[in-house]
Amino acid sequence: MLVCDRAYQASYDNFLCSVLGPDGTLLAIVSTKGRAWEAVIDWLVRDLDHAVLISTHDDDQLDDVIDFAHAWARTQEHRCAIRVQRLPLLQ
């Protein structure tokens, strides 16, 4: 789960790749700028060897998005290990 309140910058690409990791299948973005982040992540995941479902939650509370992730994992019969990542400040 990515929580961010800033606009995308290319300098975030390495961070995004680390969030996607080798085992993630759902990336929920909690941000008022979620659609822009989703478009960028669509390009980053094309080189992964696993599928990633991206969902954006512009107006939702973090707890509601966490509940969504748990519900999605149950429908997919996945083990649900949620990691909340906050966008780091760039130097």
C-alpha positions as CSV (number, residue, x, y, z in Angstrom):
1,M,0.0,0.0,0.0
2,L,1.5,3.3,-1.0
3,V,0.4,6.5,0.8
4,C,1.5,9.7,-0.9
5,D,0.4,13.3,-1.0
6,R,2.9,14.5,-3.6
7,A,3.0,14.5,-7.4
8,Y,5.1,11.9,-9.1
9,Q,8.7,12.6,-9.9
10,A,11.1,10.3,-11.8
11,S,13.4,10.3,-8.8
12,Y,10.8,8.1,-7.0
13,D,11.2,5.2,-9.5
14,N,13.7,3.2,-7.4
15,F,11.5,3.5,-4.4
16,L,8.5,2.4,-6.4
17,C,10.4,-0.7,-7.7
18,S,11.2,-1.6,-4.1
19,V,7.6,-1.3,-3.1
20,L,6.5,-3.5,-6.0
21,G,9.0,-6.2,-4.9
22,P,9.0,-9.8,-6.0
23,D,5.8,-10.9,-4.2
24,G,3.3,-8.1,-4.4
25,T,0.1,-8.7,-6.3
26,L,-2.0,-5.8,-5.2
27,L,-0.7,-2.2,-4.9
28,A,-3.3,0.1,-3.4
29,I,-2.5,3.8,-3.8
30,V,-4.0,6.2,-1.2
31,S,-3.6,9.6,-2.7
32,T,-5.4,12.5,-4.2
33,K,-2.9,12.2,-7.0
34,G,-3.4,8.4,-7.4
35,R,-4.3,8.3,-11.1
36,A,-1.0,9.9,-12.1
37,W,0.9,7.5,-9.9
38,E,-1.1,4.6,-11.3
39,A,-0.1,5.6,-14.9
40,V,3.6,5.6,-14.0
41,I,3.4,2.3,-12.1
42,D,1.7,0.7,-15.1
43,W,4.9,1.3,-17.0
44,L,7.2,0.1,-14.2
45,V,5.4,-3.2,-13.8
46,R,5.7,-4.2,-17.4
47,D,9.1,-5.7,-16.8
48,L,8.1,-7.8,-13.7
49,D,7.6,-11.5,-13.9
50,H,4.4,-11.4,-12.0
51,A,1.1,-9.5,-12.3
52,V,0.3,-6.5,-10.1
53,L,-3.2,-5.2,-9.6
54,I,-3.2,-1.5,-9.0
55,S,-6.0,0.3,-7.3
56,T,-6.3,4.0,-6.5
57,H,-8.2,5.4,-3.6
58,D,-8.4,9.2,-3.9
59,D,-11.0,9.9,-1.2
60,D,-10.8,6.8,1.0
61,Q,-9.4,6.5,4.5
62,L,-6.4,4.3,5.0
63,D,-8.3,1.9,7.2
64,D,-10.9,1.4,4.5
65,V,-8.2,0.7,1.9
66,I,-6.6,-1.9,4.3
67,D,-10.0,-3.5,4.7
68,F,-10.3,-3.6,0.9
69,A,-6.9,-5.3,0.6
70,H,-7.9,-8.0,3.1
71,A,-11.2,-8.6,1.2
72,W,-9.4,-8.8,-2.1
73,A,-6.8,-11.3,-0.7
74,R,-9.6,-13.5,0.5
75,T,-11.3,-13.6,-3.0
76,Q,-7.9,-14.5,-4.5
77,E,-7.0,-17.0,-1.8
78,H,-3.8,-15.1,-1.2
79,R,-2.0,-14.8,2.1
80,C,-2.6,-11.2,3.1
81,A,0.5,-9.4,4.3
82,I,-0.1,-5.7,4.1
83,R,2.8,-3.2,4.1
84,V,1.9,0.4,4.3
85,Q,4.7,2.5,2.6
86,R,4.7,6.2,2.9
87,L,6.4,8.2,0.2
88,P,9.8,9.3,1.4
89,L,10.9,12.9,1.2
90,L,13.5,13.4,-1.5
91,Q,16.7,15.2,-0.7
